[in-house]
Amino acid sequence: MTPSHLAIRNPVIIYILMLVIGVWGTLSYLKIPREAAPDITIPLLIVTVPFPGASPEDVESLITNKAEQELQTLKNLKEIKSTSAEGASTLTLEFTSDFDISEARTKVREVMDSIKPDFPDDVEDFIISEINLSEQPLMIVNLAGEMGLLRLTDIAEDVKEEIEGIPGILEVQRAGGLEREIRVYVNLDKLSYYQLDLNQISSAISSENTNLPGGTVTMGPTKYLIRVPGEFETPEGINDALISAPGQVPVRVQDVANVVFGFKEITTKSRLDGLESISLSVVKRSGENLLAIRNNVLKILGQVEQRYQGEVKFTILSDAGKRVQRIVKDLENNILSGFVLVLLVLLVVMGATNALLVATAIPLSFLLSMIMMEALGYTLNIVVLFSLILALGLLVDNAIVVVENIFRHRQSGKNRIESAMLGVQEIAL
């Protein structure tokens, strides 16, 4: 006996099943995460080896050739490309699509760690990065105001910390603004007079800028942890750092250098309507609800605008959540309009019962899809939404064909059960 025959002979069970699908599917639809794009794994790893000051020829002979020779032995490696440029070597590794990218990353790290001792001493730590489409910014927020770039940077950092506190946020990247740093300008004549070199100054500052553990002290039932703070809090602390003491005469940093509390060199800039501004790129974790995170971000931006009473202007430059929200609404409208149109058309042609039966298949099929998606861990993204919209047309066509065939047998004089069984048996696979 086919499933359709079982359903026809047990209508009560079908009604209960429809009720369960309706309730369960609605809950799944409300809970399922919304995303702009599905989590697609691209089997590519990019290895970057910085070699400051080296020419492309030196980078190729000392870094690239050695790395290529060892990396070619990796399992499931499909292709390797390399670029030797001034100051850096970049290797792009493409693996087969069935190879786990996390395992590939581990294997590449093991190989690079094994050949790192063969590199020159000036080579910096290598960087392994991968392409992850799910880590694209869901929103880019621009801050602008007339209070000065330094003050605007402080406000942007406060907003960044608040946004990063939202559950599901991976990171917030800042572009533009100022960042403080301490610069040490060394006087070469004084350095030569004291017979010192730059490495001694660097080592002295590094050794002084350290917190030292002092052990523990036990007093009765209480044990106290002792720590000697030594990190610099002001530029004056660097001035007093001891470099050496030839002939019992201390030579400090202030004797050979000038310490300035300034700003880092500006590498990124952001402008809005001619004003200096700062951009914040909000990146969420893979699989998190995009629309819920977007609403929380907008709520924080509204609170900050009220806090500063219009001194800071927020502008949304890019908003993936708005696009997804529009597509979700289009899907809901298609389901509702499809239900109404099918009901009205079939109501005229085949009566209320047949019209209601075909129209009910639209929301029930959609809700059943939500149940399956939540169980399998899928997200409601643009690809899924477009697929569901396209499937609605096929669903309505198939439902109409089956119901029309049943209606034909019914008009020929057969009873309801026999007409339903024959109608489905002739059409269904």
Buried (B, 14 or more C-beta within 10 A) or exposed (E): EEEBBEBBEEEEEEEEBEEEBBEBBBBBBEEBBBBBBBBEBEBBBBBBBBBEEBEBEBBBEBBBEBBBEBBEEBEBBEEBEBBBBEBBBBBBBBBEEEBEBEEBBEBBBEBBEEBEEEBEEEBEEBEBEBEBEBBEBBBBBBBBBEEEBEBBBEBBBEBBEBBEEBEBBBBBEBBBBBEEEBEBEBEEEEBEEBEBEEEBBEEBBEEBEEEEEEEEEEEEEEEEEEEEEEEBEEBEBBBEBEBBEEEEEEBBBBBBBEBEEEBEEEEEEBEBEEEBBBBBBBBBEBEBBBBBBBEBBBEBBEEBBEEEEEEBBBBBBBBBBEEBBEBBEEBEEBBEEBBEEBBEBBBEEBEEEBBBBBBBBBBBBBBBBBBEBBEEEBBBBBEBBEEBBEEBEEBBEBBBBBBBBBBBBBEEEBEEEBBBBBBBEEBEE
